[in-house]
Amino acid sequence: MGSVCIEIVEGNPHLRSLLGWHLQQLEYRVHQAASIYQAREVFLSHQPTLVILDADLQDGDGIEFCHWLHRQQQPLVLMLSARNNEADIVAGLKAGADDYLSKPFGMQEFLARVEALIRRKRTPTAPAYLDYGTLQIDLVQRRVRFQGEFIDLTPQEFSLLYVLAQAGGMPLSRSELLRRAWPDAIDNPRTIDTHVLSLRKKVELDPRQPNLIQTIRNVGYRFNMEILNANVPQSQTKLAKERFTNPRSTLATQST
């Protein structure tokens, strides 16, 4: 079980610690988060197999976070909640939870549900396609469609865009972007700035006043997820000069 990573997202520190201790006794690798903000960071850093999610977190809606998880690597989700009426249980399962456990619950039942979910988990496979509203990322053919049009990206631009989008609007430092988006170790964080500038020229209406890829002062960059759902006319979106009309064409496969 040591290879199975579990993330516990629970607002109650005593319950969070208790659940973590029992899971560690079964030799699971456990990472804990007390809020949705921490939960996103933990998930992106460790890519857990199972997320144990408190639906009643103080800093956000656990149901919405479950939707976000489902758009990522689709981990298993065991939702915990003090709400036990049928409507709440159905809402949790429809949001993507694989199981729903009402509080209070017995530890043996909790552990049995965790083990049952782990047994059901097939060999993990990477998602083939990510949909962020007006932005679609095809991970198999490595192509990007934005505002209904294909964009011609270099391999490194594709990787950078994917990492920024997968962060779900969280700001990422230059060193973190280098670690996630670059295949080889690079010591110069300013490399990120050069590629962000190139990427902005292809997806921003005005690269000098970017709305999609935002600079976060003293941190790095974030992807503006809100703008993806905005009703922006395609005529106002600057795309790559070269459009690919064949949907089977593979983009961003040539070397930079």
C-alpha positions in Angstrom: 0.0 0.0 0.0 3.0 2.3 0.3 2.7 3.3 -3.3 -0.8 4.6 -2.8 -1.0 8.3 -2.1 -4.0 9.7 -0.2 -4.9 13.3 0.3 -7.1 14.3 3.3 -9.0 17.6 2.9 -10.7 18.1 6.2 -11.4 21.3 8.2 -11.5 19.7 11.6 -7.8 19.3 12.7 -8.5 16.6 15.2 -10.5 14.4 12.7 -7.9 15.2 10.0 -5.1 14.0 12.2 -7.0 10.9 13.3 -7.8 9.8 9.8 -4.2 10.4 8.7 -2.8 8.4 11.5 -5.0 5.4 10.8 -4.3 5.5 7.1 -0.5 5.6 7.8 -0.8 2.5 10.0 -2.0 0.8 6.8 1.1 2.1 5.1 -0.6 4.6 2.8 1.3 7.7 1.9 -0.8 10.6 3.4 -0.8 14.3 2.7 -3.2 16.6 4.6 -4.9 19.9 3.8 -7.1 22.1 5.9 -8.6 24.3 3.1 -9.4 24.3 -0.6 -6.4 26.5 -1.3 -4.1 24.1 0.4 -5.9 21.1 -1.1 -5.2 22.4 -4.7 -1.5 22.8 -3.9 -1.2 19.3 -2.4 -3.1 17.7 -5.2 -0.9 19.4 -7.9 2.3 18.5 -6.1 1.5 14.9 -5.2 -1.2 13.7 -7.6 -2.9 11.4 -5.0 -4.8 8.3 -6.0 -7.6 9.0 -3.5 -8.9 12.4 -2.1 -10.9 12.2 1.1 -12.8 15.5 0.9 -14.8 17.3 3.5 -17.8 18.8 1.8 -18.2 21.5 4.5 -14.9 23.4 4.3 -15.0 27.0 5.6 -13.1 28.6 2.7 -15.2 27.2 -0.2 -17.7 24.7 -1.5 -16.4 21.1 -1.4 -18.8 20.2 -4.2 -17.2 22.8 -6.5 -13.7 21.5 -5.5 -14.9 18.0 -6.4 -15.9 19.3 -9.8 -12.4 20.7 -10.1 -10.8 17.4 -9.1 -12.9 15.6 -11.8 -11.5 17.9 -14.4 -7.9 17.1 -13.4 -6.5 13.6 -13.3 -9.8 12.2 -12.1 -8.7 10.7 -8.7 -11.0 8.7 -6.6 -13.0 10.9 -4.2 -14.5 9.9 -0.9 -16.7 12.7 0.3 -17.3 13.3 4.0 -20.2 15.4 5.2 -22.4 16.1 8.2 -25.2 16.5 5.7 -26.9 13.2 5.2 -30.1 13.9 3.4 -30.7 12.3 0.0 -30.3 15.5 -2.0 -26.9 16.3 -0.5 -25.7 12.7 -1.1 -26.9 12.8 -4.8 -25.2 16.2 -5.3 -21.9 14.9 -4.0 -22.0 11.8 -6.2 -23.0 13.8 -9.3 -20.1 16.2 -8.6 -17.8 13.2 -9.2 -17.4 11.6 -5.7 -17.0 7.9 -5.9 -18.4 7.4 -2.4 -20.2 9.4 0.3 -19.8 8.9 4.0 -22.0 10.8 6.5 -20.6 12.1 9.8 -20.3 10.8 12.4 -18.9 7.5 11.2 -17.0 4.6 12.6 -13.3 4.3 11.9 -13.6 0.7 10.7 -16.3 1.7 8.2 -14.2 4.5 7.0 -11.1 2.3 6.5 -13.2 -0.4 4.8 -14.6 2.2 2.3 -11.1 3.5 1.6 -9.8 0.0 0.9 -12.8 -0.8 -1.3 -12.2 2.3 -3.4 -8.5 1.5 -3.8 -9.3 -2.0 -4.9 -11.6 -0.6 -7.6 -8.9 1.7 -8.9 -7.6 0.5 -12.2 -4.1 1.2 -13.5 -4.0 5.0 -13.7 -4.0 6.5 -17.2 -3.3 10.0 -18.1 -6.3 12.0 -19.4 -6.4 12.4 -23.2 -8.4 15.6 -23.3 -8.9 18.6 -20.9 -11.8 20.9 -21.3 -11.7 24.4 -19.7 -14.7 26.0 -21.4 -13.3 28.0 -24.4 -9.9 26.3 -24.0 -9.5 22.6 -25.0 -6.2 20.8 -24.6 -5.7 17.5 -26.5 -2.9 15.7 -24.7 -2.6 12.9 -27.2 -2.1 15.0 -30.3 -0.7 17.9 -28.3 -2.9 20.6 -29.9 -4.8 23.4 -28.4 -8.1 24.9 -29.4 -9.0 28.4 -28.0 -12.2 30.3 -28.7 -13.0 27.7 -31.4 -9.8 28.0 -33.3 -6.6 25.9 -33.3 -3.4 27.6 -32.1 0.0 26.7 -33.4 2.3 26.2 -30.4 5.8 25.0 -30.0 6.3 21.9 -27.8 7.5 24.1 -24.9 4.7 26.6 -25.3 2.2 23.7 -25.2 3.7 22.3 -22.0 3.7 25.7 -20.3 0.1 26.4 -21.3 -0.9 23.0 -20.0 0.7 23.4 -16.6 -0.7 26.9 -16.1 -4.2 25.7 -17.1 -4.0 22.6 -14.9 -3.3 24.8 -11.9 -6.9 26.0 -12.0 -6.1 29.7 -11.5 -3.5 29.3 -8.8 -0.4 31.4 -9.2 2.8 29.5 -9.9 6.3 30.7 -9.3 8.8 30.7 -12.1 10.8 27.9 -10.4 7.6 25.8 -10.0 6.8 26.3 -13.7 10.3 25.2 -14.7 10.0 22.1 -12.6 6.7 21.1 -14.0 6.9 22.2 -17.7 10.5 21.7 -18.6 11.8 18.2 -19.4 15.4 19.1 -18.4 16.6 20.9 -15.3 17.1 24.6 -16.0 18.6 27.1 -13.5 17.4 30.3 -15.1 13.8 31.2 -14.0 13.8 34.1 -16.6 13.4 31.4 -19.3 9.8 31.4 -18.2 9.4 35.1 -19.0 10.6 34.6 -22.6 8.1 31.7 -23.2 5.2 33.5 -21.5 5.8 36.5 -23.8 5.8 34.2 -26.8 2.6 32.5 -25.6 0.9 35.8 -25.0 1.5 36.9 -28.5 -0.6 33.9 -29.7 -3.5 34.0 -27.2 -3.9 37.5 -26.0 -5.8 40.3 -27.7 -3.1 42.8 -26.5 0.1 41.0 -25.2 1.1 44.3 -23.5 -2.1 44.1 -21.3 -2.6 40.4 -20.9 -5.9 39.1 -19.5 -5.5 35.4 -19.9 -1.9 34.8 -18.6 -1.5 37.2 -15.7 1.6 38.3 -14.0 1.4 38.0 -10.2 3.9 40.4 -8.7 6.7 38.8 -6.6 5.2 35.4 -7.3 5.1 34.4 -11.0 2.1 33.8 -13.3 -1.5 32.5 -13.1 -4.0 31.4 -15.7 -7.2 33.5 -15.6 -9.8 30.7 -15.6 -12.7 33.2 -15.3 -12.1 34.7 -18.7 -12.4 31.2 -20.3 -16.1 31.3 -19.5 -16.6 34.9 -20.5 -18.6 35.6 -23.7 -15.8 37.0 -25.7 -16.4 37.4 -29.4 -13.9 35.4 -31.5 -13.1 38.5 -33.5 -11.6 40.0 -30.4 -9.3 37.1 -29.7 -5.9 37.2 -31.3 -5.0 33.7 -32.5 -2.1 32.2 -34.3 -1.6 33.4 -37.8 -1.4 29.9 -39.1 -4.8 28.1 -38.7 -5.0 24.3 -39.1 -8.2 23.3 -40.9 -7.6 19.6 -40.7 -8.8 18.4 -37.3 -6.4 15.5 -37.5 -3.4 17.7 -37.8 -0.9 17.4 -35.0 0.3 20.6 -33.6 3.4 21.4 -31.6 5.3 18.3 -32.5 8.3 19.9 -34.1 11.3 20.9 -32.0 11.7 24.5 -30.9 
